[in-house]
Amino acid sequence: MLCAIYKSQRRVGTYLYVAKRDQFDPVPEGLREAFGVPIFVMMFNLAGNKLLVNADKKQVLEQIQQQGFYLQMPKEDDWLFKL
């Protein structure tokens, strides 16, 4: 399954995965407003051999199939808490 990946203008490290390019109908209005204007990054084959850096392909696929999108939030910078 191919999915489209978008990054947020407002939230660094936040990405939105949707089943079809430029199809944001399944994404709740509040999330769309918080995310801002999505910037297209790439199409990605979830059934392929390549891995996603900060997301599990199986989880992304399940979320897209269940709710129509997957939201990837940035991981906390653990090193900041160790200072």
VOBA-1610 file (N, C-alpha, C; in pm, whole numbers, padded with zeros to 5 digits, always signed):
BEGIN
Met+00083-00118+00000Met+00000+00000+00000Met+00088+00124+00000Leu+00059+00215-00090Leu+00127+00344-00093Leu+00057+00441+00000Cys+00134+00528+00062Cys+00075+00635+00141Cys+00152+00763+00110Ala+00087+00875+00136Ala+00150+01006+00117Ala+00193+01059+00253Ile+00313+01115+00260Ile+00366+01168+00385Ile+00381+01319+00371Tyr+00331+01389+00473Tyr+00338+01535+00477Tyr+00403+01579+00607Lys+00476+01690+00602Lys+00530+01747+00725Lys+00453+01874+00759Ser+00457+01908+00886Ser+00386+02025+00936Ser+00473+02149+00927Gln+00413+02261+00887Gln+00484+02389+00890Gln+00495+02441+01033Arg+00399+02407+01115Arg+00389+02462+01250Arg+00464+02381+01355Arg+00470+02252+01337Arg+00525+02164+01441Arg+00644+02084+01385Val+00762+02122+01427Val+00884+02055+01379Val+00881+01908+01419Gly+00914+01821+01325Gly+00920+01678+01353Gly+00786+01608+01352Thr+00680+01678+01311Thr+00546+01620+01306Thr+00510+01589+01162Tyr+00466+01465+01139Tyr+00434+01419+01004Tyr+00296+01355+01003Leu+00228+01369+00890Leu+00096+01313+00871Leu+00101+01218+00752Tyr+00055+01096+00773Tyr+00051+00993+00669Tyr-00096+00972+00630Val-00125+00979+00501Val-00262+00956+00452Val-00257+00856+00337Ala-00371+00792+00312Ala-00377+00685+00212Ala-00355+00737+00070Lys-00406+00856+00040Lys-00395+00911-00095Lys-00344+01054-00089Arg-00266+01090-00186Arg-00209+01225-00190Arg-00320+01330-00193Asp-00304+01430-00108Asp-00396+01545-00099Asp-00538+01507-00057Gln-00556+01393+00010Gln-00687+01351+00059Gln-00686+01358+00212Phe-00735+01469+00266Phe-00730+01493+00410Phe-00866+01482+00477Asp-00967+01434+00406Asp-01102+01423+00462Asp-01108+01343+00592Pro-01032+01232+00606Pro-01040+01154+00731Pro-00977+01224+00852Val-00895+01326+00827Val-00823+01393+00936Val-00918+01492+01004Pro-00935+01482+01136Pro-01026+01572+01208Pro-00987+01720+01187Glu-01088+01805+01182Glu-01067+01947+01157Glu-00969+02010+01256Gly-00983+01976+01384Gly-00894+02031+01486Gly-00748+01996+01462Leu-00725+01873+01419Leu-00589+01830+01389Leu-00536+01903+01266Arg-00621+01920+01165Arg-00578+01992+01045Arg-00539+02136+01079Glu-00616+02199+01166Glu-00585+02337+01205Glu-00453+02343+01283Ala-00432+02250+01375Ala-00309+02248+01454Ala-00188+02214+01368Phe-00207+02127+01270Phe-00099+02082+01182Phe-00054+02193+01088Gly-00149+02277+01046Gly-00118+02382+00949Gly-00123+02328+00807Val-00076+02409+00714Val-00076+02368+00573Val+00026+02255+00556Pro-00020+02136+00513Pro+00072+02023+00499Pro+00168+02043+00381Ile+00294+02007+00403Ile+00395+02014+00299Ile+00426+01871+00255Phe+00400+01842+00127Phe+00422+01707+00076Phe+00570+01672+00084Val+00598+01552+00138Val+00735+01504+00149Val+00761+01396+00044Met+00678+01290+00044Met+00698+01180-00050Met+00584+01080-00043Met+00581+00993-00142Met+00496+00875-00140Met+00584+00762-00086Phe+00523+00675-00005Phe+00600+00567+00057Phe+00522+00437+00046Asn+00592+00329+00008Asn+00531+00198-00004Asn+00543+00125+00130Leu+00431+00114+00200Leu+00431+00047+00331Leu+00453-00103+00319Ala+00434-00160+00201Ala+00454-00303+00180Ala+00596-00334+00131Gly+00675-00230+00108Gly+00810-00249+00056Gly+00910-00286+00165Asn+01036-00295+00125Asn+01143-00336+00216Asn+01205-00222+00296Lys+01186-00098+00251Lys+01245+00015+00322Lys+01175+00038+00455Leu+01252+00082+00553Leu+01198+00111+00686Leu+01173+00260+00701Leu+01081+00294+00787Leu+01059+00432+00827Leu+01152+00461+00944Val+01205+00582+00951Val+01302+00615+01055Val+01239+00621+01193Asn+01127+00690+01207Asn+01068+00713+01340Asn+00927+00656+01356Ala+00892+00561+01273Ala+00758+00502+01283Ala+00765+00355+01242Asp+00675+00277+01296Asp+00664+00135+01263Asp+00567+00120+01146Lys+00614+00059+01036Lys+00530+00047+00916Lys+00398-00024+00943Lys+00402-00128+01025Lys+00280-00204+01055Lys+00179-00115+01129Gln+00227-00039+01224Gln+00139+00051+01300Gln+00083+00161+01210Val+00166+00216+01122Val+00121+00318+01028Val+00010+00262+00941Leu+00032+00144+00885Leu-00067+00080+00799Leu-00198+00056+00873Glu-00190+00002+00995Glu-00311-00025+01074Glu-00389+00103+01102Gln-00319+00210+01139Gln-00386+00336+01169Gln-00452+00396+01045Ile-00384+00389+00931Ile-00443+00440+00807Ile-00567+00360+00771Gln-00561+00229+00786Gln-00676+00145+00754Gln-00792+00169+00850Gln-00763+00194+00978Gln-00868+00213+01078Gln-00926+00353+01079Gln-00840+00455+01075Gln-00891+00591+01090Gln-00862+00682+00971Gly-00790+00631+00872Gly-00766+00708+00751Gly-00640+00793+00752Phe-00568+00794+00864Phe-00444+00871+00873Phe-00359+00819+00988Tyr-00232+00859+00988Tyr-00141+00830+01099Tyr-00066+00959+01129Leu-00058+00995+01255Leu+00013+01116+01297Leu+00142+01075+01368Gln+00255+01121+01316Gln+00385+01095+01377Gln+00430+01220+01450Met+00445+01207+01580Met+00489+01319+01664Met+00638+01304+01693Pro+00708+01414+01717Pro+00851+01403+01746Pro+00875+01336+01881Lys+00983+01260+01887Lys+01022+01199+02014Lys+01086+01307+02100Glu+01068+01295+02230Glu+01129+01391+02321Glu+01281+01378+02316Asp+01346+01489+02332Asp+01492+01488+02337Asp+01536+01448+02477Asp+01559+01318+02496Asp+01595+01265+02627Asp+01718+01331+02687Trp+01812+01366+02603Trp+01936+01423+02654Trp+01912+01555+02728Leu+01806+01626+02694Leu+01777+01753+02762Leu+01743+01732+02909Phe+01681+01619+02939Phe+01641+01590+03075Phe+01757+01540+03161Lys+01867+01507+03100Lys+01983+01454+03173Lys+02084+01562+03208Leu+02059+01685+03169Leu+02153+01795+03198Leu+02148+01836+03343
//
